[in-house]
Amino acid sequence: MRFWFVLLALLGKETYAYYYERNALNATAANKVCALSTYLKGIAHRVNSESAVVP
């Protein structure tokens, strides 16, 4: 029983390390998309709030 638990833990660690490395590679692209999305949301919010202020 203990053997399987250790094996699972090791496999989990390997998978996590691989996933982390892959995420690190994708992080730059994801950050650019996220930054662009946030920027566009900010512009949309600003436009909405400015038009809402009009009496």
N, CA, C and O atoms as a Tripos MOL2 file, in Angstrom:
@<TRIPOS>MOLECULE
protein
  220   219    55     0     0
PROTEIN
NO_CHARGES

@<TRIPOS>ATOM
      1 N           0.8400   -1.2030    0.0000 N.3       1 MET1
      2 CA          0.0000    0.0000    0.0000 C.3       1 MET1
      3 C           0.8770    1.2550    0.0000 C.2       1 MET1
      4 O           0.6400    2.1990   -0.7530 O.2       1 MET1
      5 N           1.8870    1.2390    0.8580 N.am      2 ARG2
      6 CA          2.7830    2.3850    0.9640 C.3       2 ARG2
      7 C           3.5400    2.6110   -0.3490 C.2       2 ARG2
      8 O           3.7900    3.7480   -0.7500 O.2       2 ARG2
      9 N           3.8970    1.5050   -1.0070 N.am      3 PHE3
     10 CA          4.6240    1.5890   -2.2730 C.3       3 PHE3
     11 C           3.8160    2.3810   -3.3080 C.2       3 PHE3
     12 O           4.3600    3.2470   -3.9930 O.2       3 PHE3
     13 N           2.5240    2.0800   -3.4180 N.am      4 TRP4
     14 CA          1.6710    2.7660   -4.3800 C.3       4 TRP4
     15 C           1.5390    4.2480   -4.0620 C.2       4 TRP4
     16 O           1.4920    5.0960   -4.9530 O.2       4 TRP4
     17 N           1.4800    4.5340   -2.7740 N.am      5 PHE5
     18 CA          1.3580    5.9310   -2.3530 C.3       5 PHE5
     19 C           2.6010    6.7250   -2.7620 C.2       5 PHE5
     20 O           2.5050    7.8460   -3.2610 O.2       5 PHE5
     21 N           3.7740    6.1140   -2.5360 N.am      6 VAL6
     22 CA          5.0440    6.7620   -2.9040 C.3       6 VAL6
     23 C           5.1280    6.9300   -4.4210 C.2       6 VAL6
     24 O           5.5510    7.9730   -4.9180 O.2       6 VAL6
     25 N           4.7190    5.8890   -5.1470 N.am      7 LEU7
     26 CA          4.7460    5.9360   -6.6080 C.3       7 LEU7
     27 C           3.8310    7.0460   -7.1300 C.2       7 LEU7
     28 O           4.1980    7.8010   -8.0300 O.2       7 LEU7
     29 N           2.6530    7.1260   -6.5530 N.am      8 LEU8
     30 CA          1.6940    8.1660   -6.9290 C.3       8 LEU8
     31 C           2.2570    9.5480   -6.6410 C.2       8 LEU8
     32 O           2.1260   10.4620   -7.4550 O.2       8 LEU8
     33 N           2.8800    9.6960   -5.4870 N.am      9 ALA9
     34 CA          3.4580   10.9830   -5.1010 C.3       9 ALA9
     35 C           4.5520   11.3900   -6.0890 C.2       9 ALA9
     36 O           4.6260   12.5490   -6.4970 O.2       9 ALA9
     37 N           5.3980   10.4350   -6.4690 N.am     10 LEU10
     38 CA          6.4700   10.7160   -7.4230 C.3      10 LEU10
     39 C           5.9070   11.0820   -8.7920 C.2      10 LEU10
     40 O           6.3700   12.0290   -9.4280 O.2      10 LEU10
     41 N           4.9180   10.3360   -9.2360 N.am     11 LEU11
     42 CA          4.2980   10.6270  -10.5320 C.3      11 LEU11
     43 C           3.6290   11.9880  -10.5050 C.2      11 LEU11
     44 O           3.7080   12.7470  -11.4720 O.2      11 LEU11
     45 N           2.9770   12.2930   -9.4050 N.am     12 GLY12
     46 CA          2.3260   13.5850   -9.2540 C.3      12 GLY12
     47 C           3.3340   14.7100   -9.3190 C.2      12 GLY12
     48 O           3.0870   15.7480   -9.9330 O.2      12 GLY12
     49 N           4.4780   14.4960   -8.6780 N.am     13 LYS13
     50 CA          5.5290   15.5190   -8.6610 C.3      13 LYS13
     51 C           6.0780   15.7350  -10.0700 C.2      13 LYS13
     52 O           6.2960   16.8710  -10.4910 O.2      13 LYS13
     53 N           6.2990   14.6370  -10.7960 N.am     14 GLU14
     54 CA          6.8030   14.7260  -12.1670 C.3      14 GLU14
     55 C           5.8200   15.4880  -13.0520 C.2      14 GLU14
     56 O           6.2050   16.3810  -13.8070 O.2      14 GLU14
     57 N           4.5590   15.1230  -12.9460 N.am     15 THR15
     58 CA          3.5230   15.7660  -13.7490 C.3      15 THR15
     59 C           3.4500   17.2440  -13.4190 C.2      15 THR15
     60 O           3.3070   18.0820  -14.3100 O.2      15 THR15
     61 N           3.5490   17.5630  -12.1280 N.am     16 TYR16
     62 CA          3.4730   18.9510  -11.6880 C.3      16 TYR16
     63 C           4.6460   19.7460  -12.2400 C.2      16 TYR16
     64 O           4.4820   20.8800  -12.6910 O.2      16 TYR16
     65 N           5.8380   19.1400  -12.2020 N.am     17 ALA17
     66 CA          7.0360   19.8160  -12.7100 C.3      17 ALA17
     67 C           6.8990   20.0790  -14.2080 C.2      17 ALA17
     68 O           7.2350   21.1580  -14.6940 O.2      17 ALA17
     69 N           6.4030   19.0810  -14.9280 N.am     18 TYR18
     70 CA          6.2150   19.2310  -16.3770 C.3      18 TYR18
     71 C           5.1910   20.3260  -16.6590 C.2      18 TYR18
     72 O           5.3880   21.1770  -17.5260 O.2      18 TYR18
     73 N           4.1030   20.2830  -15.9110 N.am     19 TYR19
     74 CA          3.0300   21.2610  -16.0850 C.3      19 TYR19
     75 C           3.5420   22.6630  -15.7910 C.2      19 TYR19
     76 O           3.2010   23.6140  -16.4940 O.2      19 TYR19
     77 N           4.3650   22.7910  -14.7450 N.am     20 TYR20
     78 CA          4.9180   24.0840  -14.3530 C.3      20 TYR20
     79 C           5.8410   24.6250  -15.4380 C.2      20 TYR20
     80 O           5.7970   25.8100  -15.7670 O.2      20 TYR20
     81 N           6.6840   23.7410  -15.9950 N.am     21 GLU21
     82 CA          7.6050   24.1630  -17.0610 C.3      21 GLU21
     83 C           6.8310   24.6060  -18.2940 C.2      21 GLU21
     84 O           7.1600   25.6180  -18.9120 O.2      21 GLU21
     85 N           5.8000   23.8450  -18.6480 N.am     22 ARG22
     86 CA          4.9930   24.1820  -19.8170 C.3      22 ARG22
     87 C           4.2840   25.5120  -19.6020 C.2      22 ARG22
     88 O           4.1750   26.3250  -20.5200 O.2      22 ARG22
     89 N           3.8100   25.7210  -18.3950 N.am     23 ASN23
     90 CA          3.1390   26.9800  -18.0710 C.3      23 ASN23
     91 C           4.1050   28.1460  -18.1600 C.2      23 ASN23
     92 O           3.7400   29.2350  -18.6040 O.2      23 ASN23
     93 N           5.3490   27.9140  -17.7330 N.am     24 ALA24
     94 CA          6.3590   28.9710  -17.7890 C.3      24 ALA24
     95 C           6.5920   29.3770  -19.2450 C.2      24 ALA24
     96 O           6.7870   30.5570  -19.5380 O.2      24 ALA24
     97 N           6.5740   28.4100  -20.1490 N.am     25 LEU25
     98 CA          6.7590   28.7120  -21.5690 C.3      25 LEU25
     99 C           5.5570   29.4680  -22.1220 C.2      25 LEU25
    100 O           5.7060   30.3780  -22.9370 O.2      25 LEU25
    101 N           4.3730   29.0850  -21.6730 N.am     26 ASN26
    102 CA          3.1520   29.7230  -22.1660 C.3      26 ASN26
    103 C           2.8450   31.0290  -21.4480 C.2      26 ASN26
    104 O           1.9950   31.7980  -21.8960 O.2      26 ASN26
    105 N           3.5230   31.2830  -20.3490 N.am     27 ALA27
    106 CA          3.2190   32.4450  -19.5120 C.3      27 ALA27
    107 C           3.3860   33.7600  -20.2700 C.2      27 ALA27
    108 O           2.5730   34.6710  -20.1150 O.2      27 ALA27
    109 N           4.4230   33.8620  -21.0780 N.am     28 THR28
    110 CA          4.6680   35.1190  -21.7820 C.3      28 THR28
    111 C           3.5260   35.4370  -22.7360 C.2      28 THR28
    112 O           3.0430   36.5680  -22.7830 O.2      28 THR28
    113 N           3.0970   34.4350  -23.4950 N.am     29 ALA29
    114 CA          1.9870   34.6440  -24.4300 C.3      29 ALA29
    115 C           0.7040   34.9430  -23.6670 C.2      29 ALA29
    116 O          -0.0550   35.8390  -24.0370 O.2      29 ALA29
    117 N           0.4680   34.1880  -22.6000 N.am     30 ALA30
    118 CA         -0.7430   34.3830  -21.8010 C.3      30 ALA30
    119 C          -0.7510   35.7660  -21.1640 C.2      30 ALA30
    120 O          -1.7920   36.4200  -21.1050 O.2      30 ALA30
    121 N           0.4060   36.2100  -20.6900 N.am     31 ASN31
    122 CA          0.4950   37.5290  -20.0660 C.3      31 ASN31
    123 C           0.1820   38.6290  -21.0710 C.2      31 ASN31
    124 O          -0.4870   39.6080  -20.7390 O.2      31 ASN31
    125 N           0.6630   38.4680  -22.2890 N.am     32 LYS32
    126 CA          0.3910   39.4690  -23.3200 C.3      32 LYS32
    127 C          -1.0990   39.5380  -23.6130 C.2      32 LYS32
    128 O          -1.6660   40.6260  -23.7120 O.2      32 LYS32
    129 N          -1.7320   38.3830  -23.7510 N.am     33 VAL33
    130 CA         -3.1690   38.3380  -24.0310 C.3      33 VAL33
    131 C          -3.9420   38.9330  -22.8680 C.2      33 VAL33
    132 O          -4.8830   39.7020  -23.0620 O.2      33 VAL33
    133 N          -3.5350   38.5680  -21.6470 N.am     34 CYS34
    134 CA         -4.2080   39.0580  -20.4420 C.3      34 CYS34
    135 C          -4.0530   40.5740  -20.3270 C.2      34 CYS34
    136 O          -5.0090   41.2750  -19.9950 O.2      34 CYS34
    137 N          -2.8660   41.0690  -20.5960 N.am     35 ALA35
    138 CA         -2.6130   42.5070  -20.5130 C.3      35 ALA35
    139 C          -3.4500   43.2510  -21.5490 C.2      35 ALA35
    140 O          -4.0120   44.3080  -21.2610 O.2      35 ALA35
    141 N          -3.5280   42.7000  -22.7380 N.am     36 LEU36
    142 CA         -4.3230   43.3170  -23.8010 C.3      36 LEU36
    143 C          -5.7970   43.3330  -23.4160 C.2      36 LEU36
    144 O          -6.4940   44.3290  -23.6100 O.2      36 LEU36
    145 N          -6.2610   42.2070  -22.8660 N.am     37 SER37
    146 CA         -7.6590   42.0950  -22.4400 C.3      37 SER37
    147 C          -7.9690   43.1160  -21.3520 C.2      37 SER37
    148 O          -9.0020   43.7850  -21.3940 O.2      37 SER37
    149 N          -7.0750   43.2310  -20.3840 N.am     38 THR38
    150 CA         -7.2670   44.1800  -19.2820 C.3      38 THR38
    151 C          -7.2740   45.6100  -19.8140 C.2      38 THR38
    152 O          -8.0760   46.4390  -19.3850 O.2      38 THR38
    153 N          -6.3820   45.8830  -20.7420 N.am     39 TYR39
    154 CA         -6.2790   47.2080  -21.3450 C.3      39 TYR39
    155 C          -7.5810   47.5770  -22.0630 C.2      39 TYR39
    156 O          -8.1010   48.6820  -21.9060 O.2      39 TYR39
    157 N          -8.0960   46.6270  -22.8530 N.am     40 LEU40
    158 CA         -9.3470   46.8650  -23.5830 C.3      40 LEU40
    159 C         -10.5190   47.0330  -22.6290 C.2      40 LEU40
    160 O         -11.3980   47.8650  -22.8510 O.2      40 LEU40
    161 N         -10.5250   46.2310  -21.5550 N.am     41 LYS41
    162 CA        -11.5940   46.3540  -20.5620 C.3      41 LYS41
    163 C         -11.5350   47.7200  -19.9020 C.2      41 LYS41
    164 O         -12.5670   48.3360  -19.6350 O.2      41 LYS41
    165 N         -10.3250   48.1890  -19.6410 N.am     42 GLY42
    166 CA        -10.1380   49.5000  -19.0250 C.3      42 GLY42
    167 C         -10.6710   50.6040  -19.9180 C.2      42 GLY42
    168 O         -11.3320   51.5260  -19.4410 O.2      42 GLY42
    169 N         -10.3890   50.5170  -21.2100 N.am     43 ILE43
    170 CA        -10.8810   51.5160  -22.1670 C.3      43 ILE43
    171 C         -12.4030   51.4790  -22.2160 C.2      43 ILE43
    172 O         -13.0580   52.5210  -22.1810 O.2      43 ILE43
    173 N         -12.9650   50.2680  -22.2970 N.am     44 ALA44
    174 CA        -14.4220   50.1170  -22.3580 C.3      44 ALA44
    175 C         -15.0600   50.6850  -21.1000 C.2      44 ALA44
    176 O         -16.0910   51.3540  -21.1660 O.2      44 ALA44
    177 N         -14.4460   50.4180  -19.9590 N.am     45 HIS45
    178 CA        -14.9840   50.9030  -18.6850 C.3      45 HIS45
    179 C         -14.9380   52.4320  -18.6370 C.2      45 HIS45
    180 O         -15.8750   53.0830  -18.1760 O.2      45 HIS45
    181 N         -13.8330   52.9840  -19.1190 N.am     46 ARG46
    182 CA        -13.6670   54.4340  -19.1180 C.3      46 ARG46
    183 C         -14.7150   55.0800  -20.0220 C.2      46 ARG46
    184 O         -15.3360   56.0730  -19.6430 O.2      46 ARG46
    185 N         -14.9080   54.5260  -21.2000 N.am     47 VAL47
    186 CA        -15.8930   55.0590  -22.1490 C.3      47 VAL47
    187 C         -17.2830   54.9760  -21.5470 C.2      47 VAL47
    188 O         -18.0670   55.9190  -21.6490 O.2      47 VAL47
    189 N         -17.5920   53.8320  -20.9110 N.am     48 ASN48
    190 CA        -18.9050   53.6590  -20.2920 C.3      48 ASN48
    191 C         -19.1250   54.6450  -19.1630 C.2      48 ASN48
    192 O         -20.2010   55.2330  -19.0520 O.2      48 ASN48
    193 N         -18.1190   54.8320  -18.3230 N.am     49 SER49
    194 CA        -18.2830   55.7370  -17.1870 C.3      49 SER49
    195 C         -18.3740   57.1880  -17.6560 C.2      49 SER49
    196 O         -19.1000   57.9840  -17.0600 O.2      49 SER49
    197 N         -17.6490   57.5390  -18.7100 N.am     50 GLU50
    198 CA        -17.7070   58.9070  -19.2330 C.3      50 GLU50
    199 C         -19.0750   59.1960  -19.8410 C.2      50 GLU50
    200 O         -19.6290   60.2800  -19.6590 O.2      50 GLU50
    201 N         -19.6120   58.2200  -20.5620 N.am     51 SER51
    202 CA        -20.9170   58.4310  -21.1850 C.3      51 SER51
    203 C         -22.0230   58.4060  -20.1330 C.2      51 SER51
    204 O         -23.0810   59.0100  -20.3160 O.2      51 SER51
    205 N         -21.7680   57.6990  -19.0250 N.am     52 ALA52
    206 CA        -22.7720   57.6230  -17.9570 C.3      52 ALA52
    207 C         -22.8210   58.9320  -17.1750 C.2      52 ALA52
    208 O         -23.8500   59.2720  -16.5910 O.2      52 ALA52
    209 N         -21.7090   59.6660  -17.1650 N.am     53 VAL53
    210 CA        -21.6370   60.9170  -16.4040 C.3      53 VAL53
    211 C         -22.4270   62.0280  -17.0970 C.2      53 VAL53
    212 O         -22.8650   62.9810  -16.4530 O.2      53 VAL53
    213 N         -22.6050   61.8970  -18.4060 N.am     54 VAL54
    214 CA        -23.3290   62.9310  -19.1630 C.3      54 VAL54
    215 C         -24.7230   63.1370  -18.5720 C.2      54 VAL54
    216 O         -25.4780   62.1720  -18.4470 O.2      54 VAL54
    217 N         -25.0900   64.3870  -18.2020 N.am     55 PRO55
    218 CA        -26.3830   64.6510  -17.5630 C.3      55 PRO55
    219 C         -27.5400   64.5660  -18.5620 C.2      55 PRO55
    220 O         -28.6960   64.7620  -18.1860 O.2      55 PRO55
@<TRIPOS>BOND
     1     1     2 1
     2     2     3 1
     3     3     4 2
     4     3     5 am
     5     5     6 1
     6     6     7 1
     7     7     8 2
     8     7     9 am
     9     9    10 1
    10    10    11 1
    11    11    12 2
    12    11    13 am
    13    13    14 1
    14    14    15 1
    15    15    16 2
    16    15    17 am
    17    17    18 1
    18    18    19 1
    19    19    20 2
    20    19    21 am
    21    21    22 1
    22    22    23 1
    23    23    24 2
    24    23    25 am
    25    25    26 1
    26    26    27 1
    27    27    28 2
    28    27    29 am
    29    29    30 1
    30    30    31 1
    31    31    32 2
    32    31    33 am
    33    33    34 1
    34    34    35 1
    35    35    36 2
    36    35    37 am
    37    37    38 1
    38    38    39 1
    39    39    40 2
    40    39    41 am
    41    41    42 1
    42    42    43 1
    43    43    44 2
    44    43    45 am
    45    45    46 1
    46    46    47 1
    47    47    48 2
    48    47    49 am
    49    49    50 1
    50    50    51 1
    51    51    52 2
    52    51    53 am
    53    53    54 1
    54    54    55 1
    55    55    56 2
    56    55    57 am
    57    57    58 1
    58    58    59 1
    59    59    60 2
    60    59    61 am
    61    61    62 1
    62    62    63 1
    63    63    64 2
    64    63    65 am
    65    65    66 1
    66    66    67 1
    67    67    68 2
    68    67    69 am
    69    69    70 1
    70    70    71 1
    71    71    72 2
    72    71    73 am
    73    73    74 1
    74    74    75 1
    75    75    76 2
    76    75    77 am
    77    77    78 1
    78    78    79 1
    79    79    80 2
    80    79    81 am
    81    81    82 1
    82    82    83 1
    83    83    84 2
    84    83    85 am
    85    85    86 1
    86    86    87 1
    87    87    88 2
    88    87    89 am
    89    89    90 1
    90    90    91 1
    91    91    92 2
    92    91    93 am
    93    93    94 1
    94    94    95 1
    95    95    96 2
    96    95    97 am
    97    97    98 1
    98    98    99 1
    99    99   100 2
   100    99   101 am
   101   101   102 1
   102   102   103 1
   103   103   104 2
   104   103   105 am
   105   105   106 1
   106   106   107 1
   107   107   108 2
   108   107   109 am
   109   109   110 1
   110   110   111 1
   111   111   112 2
   112   111   113 am
   113   113   114 1
   114   114   115 1
   115   115   116 2
   116   115   117 am
   117   117   118 1
   118   118   119 1
   119   119   120 2
   120   119   121 am
   121   121   122 1
   122   122   123 1
   123   123   124 2
   124   123   125 am
   125   125   126 1
   126   126   127 1
   127   127   128 2
   128   127   129 am
   129   129   130 1
   130   130   131 1
   131   131   132 2
   132   131   133 am
   133   133   134 1
   134   134   135 1
   135   135   136 2
   136   135   137 am
   137   137   138 1
   138   138   139 1
   139   139   140 2
   140   139   141 am
   141   141   142 1
   142   142   143 1
   143   143   144 2
   144   143   145 am
   145   145   146 1
   146   146   147 1
   147   147   148 2
   148   147   149 am
   149   149   150 1
   150   150   151 1
   151   151   152 2
   152   151   153 am
   153   153   154 1
   154   154   155 1
   155   155   156 2
   156   155   157 am
   157   157   158 1
   158   158   159 1
   159   159   160 2
   160   159   161 am
   161   161   162 1
   162   162   163 1
   163   163   164 2
   164   163   165 am
   165   165   166 1
   166   166   167 1
   167   167   168 2
   168   167   169 am
   169   169   170 1
   170   170   171 1
   171   171   172 2
   172   171   173 am
   173   173   174 1
   174   174   175 1
   175   175   176 2
   176   175   177 am
   177   177   178 1
   178   178   179 1
   179   179   180 2
   180   179   181 am
   181   181   182 1
   182   182   183 1
   183   183   184 2
   184   183   185 am
   185   185   186 1
   186   186   187 1
   187   187   188 2
   188   187   189 am
   189   189   190 1
   190   190   191 1
   191   191   192 2
   192   191   193 am
   193   193   194 1
   194   194   195 1
   195   195   196 2
   196   195   197 am
   197   197   198 1
   198   198   199 1
   199   199   200 2
   200   199   201 am
   201   201   202 1
   202   202   203 1
   203   203   204 2
   204   203   205 am
   205   205   206 1
   206   206   207 1
   207   207   208 2
   208   207   209 am
   209   209   210 1
   210   210   211 1
   211   211   212 2
   212   211   213 am
   213   213   214 1
   214   214   215 1
   215   215   216 2
   216   215   217 am
   217   217   218 1
   218   218   219 1
   219   219   220 2
@<TRIPOS>SUBSTRUCTURE
     1 MET1         2 RESIDUE 1 A MET
     2 ARG2         6 RESIDUE 1 A ARG
     3 PHE3        10 RESIDUE 1 A PHE
     4 TRP4        14 RESIDUE 1 A TRP
     5 PHE5        18 RESIDUE 1 A PHE
     6 VAL6        22 RESIDUE 1 A VAL
     7 LEU7        26 RESIDUE 1 A LEU
     8 LEU8        30 RESIDUE 1 A LEU
     9 ALA9        34 RESIDUE 1 A ALA
    10 LEU10       38 RESIDUE 1 A LEU
    11 LEU11       42 RESIDUE 1 A LEU
    12 GLY12       46 RESIDUE 1 A GLY
    13 LYS13       50 RESIDUE 1 A LYS
    14 GLU14       54 RESIDUE 1 A GLU
    15 THR15       58 RESIDUE 1 A THR
    16 TYR16       62 RESIDUE 1 A TYR
    17 ALA17       66 RESIDUE 1 A ALA
    18 TYR18       70 RESIDUE 1 A TYR
    19 TYR19       74 RESIDUE 1 A TYR
    20 TYR20       78 RESIDUE 1 A TYR
    21 GLU21       82 RESIDUE 1 A GLU
    22 ARG22       86 RESIDUE 1 A ARG
    23 ASN23       90 RESIDUE 1 A ASN
    24 ALA24       94 RESIDUE 1 A ALA
    25 LEU25       98 RESIDUE 1 A LEU
    26 ASN26      102 RESIDUE 1 A ASN
    27 ALA27      106 RESIDUE 1 A ALA
    28 THR28      110 RESIDUE 1 A THR
    29 ALA29      114 RESIDUE 1 A ALA
    30 ALA30      118 RESIDUE 1 A ALA
    31 ASN31      122 RESIDUE 1 A ASN
    32 LYS32      126 RESIDUE 1 A LYS
    33 VAL33      130 RESIDUE 1 A VAL
    34 CYS34      134 RESIDUE 1 A CYS
    35 ALA35      138 RESIDUE 1 A ALA
    36 LEU36      142 RESIDUE 1 A LEU
    37 SER37      146 RESIDUE 1 A SER
    38 THR38      150 RESIDUE 1 A THR
    39 TYR39      154 RESIDUE 1 A TYR
    40 LEU40      158 RESIDUE 1 A LEU
    41 LYS41      162 RESIDUE 1 A LYS
    42 GLY42      166 RESIDUE 1 A GLY
    43 ILE43      170 RESIDUE 1 A ILE
    44 ALA44      174 RESIDUE 1 A ALA
    45 HIS45      178 RESIDUE 1 A HIS
    46 ARG46      182 RESIDUE 1 A ARG
    47 VAL47      186 RESIDUE 1 A VAL
    48 ASN48      190 RESIDUE 1 A ASN
    49 SER49      194 RESIDUE 1 A SER
    50 GLU50      198 RESIDUE 1 A GLU
    51 SER51      202 RESIDUE 1 A SER
    52 ALA52      206 RESIDUE 1 A ALA
    53 VAL53      210 RESIDUE 1 A VAL
    54 VAL54      214 RESIDUE 1 A VAL
    55 PRO55      218 RESIDUE 1 A PRO
